[in-house]
Amino acid sequence: MPRLLHTGQVIVDLAMSLDTLPASGGDELAHSASFHAGGGFNVMAAAQRNGLQSVYLGRHGQGQFGDLARQAMRAEGIQMTLPIDPGKDTGLCVALTEASAERTFISCIGAEGGLSAHDLAHVSVQPDDRVYVSGYSLLHADKAQPLLQWIRGLPHSIQVAFDPGPLIADIDPQLIDALLPRLYLWTSNRREAQSFTSTSTLADALRALTARLPAHCLAVVRDGPQGCWLSDGHGHQHIAGFKVQALDSNGAGDAHTGVLIAALAGGHDAVQAATRANAAAALAVTRRGPATAPNAKEVDTLVGKTGRGSC
């Protein structure tokens, strides 16, 4: 059975909802505040809930945040390959969601920011596994090179997915160049795709992505409520989104990515997988919190209600 091997970072989110962000030096009262496992946890939870066993290859720290992260992963059935890192706690992200559903993140990295060749040497990789790489991992000096060396040593049958994240412009281009030849899946939002390709339109970004990625690689670019675009060597295709009333966009991209990978691993074609991912993201934004991805039955129900066929 295929698995998702997640090489990114599980952190803890302090999620707060408020009307609007204060100006610099200002103050604002939040309507709510709560702690949740977040970061890479969101992608793994989405995949796990949609039938793909997820395995966390990253570090997790000793302390209250590490305890919360491990509790959440165990509750979802996510496996962990490393013991507790005694040197520091798991990191924290303050996730601020405004009334418009737009979110702002402020993060402090902890134990999850490091990973060594020794950590990865103990990972048993199966022929049908999927490996997920986060752009955040390439920002950490103690993680990027060991991770890329490990990926380059994987059998070519292992499919590697890359989510560059919002800080893609800060990643060393040489690190991205080293990763691109191994990709079977690129998944990002529109802003990230345009930043990476230095383009001003989505159409230009799709063309530029296709030129940069391997011929066999599928690019999936999320476009908010509009759904997403698929791009590969055969052209571009728009997959429509689902109309919902958004409450909180935090974690919607992660829900999309986790369900997309799970659907592809489960044998769905690209269009079917993207349709399921769009449905998952639509359901996620109707719920408050970071890890709000639906399960497979919920995705089936929404897809069926809209008459988009059997996905």
Secondary structure, DSSP 8 states (H G I E B T S, - for coil): --EEEE-S-EEEEEEEE-SS---TT-----SEEEEEEEEHHHHHHHHHHTT-EEEE-S--BSSHHHHHHHHHHHHHT-EE-S--BTTS---EEEEEE-TTS-EEEEEE--GGG---HHHHHT----TT-EEEEEGGGGG-TTTHHHHHHHHHTS-TTSEEEEE--TTGGGS-HHHHHHHGGGEEEEEEEHHHHHHHHT-SSHHHHHHHHHHHS-TT-EEEEE-GGGEEEEEETTEEEEEE------S--TTHHHHHHHHHHHHHHTT--HHHHHHHHHHHHHHHTTSSSS-----HHHHHHHHHHTT----
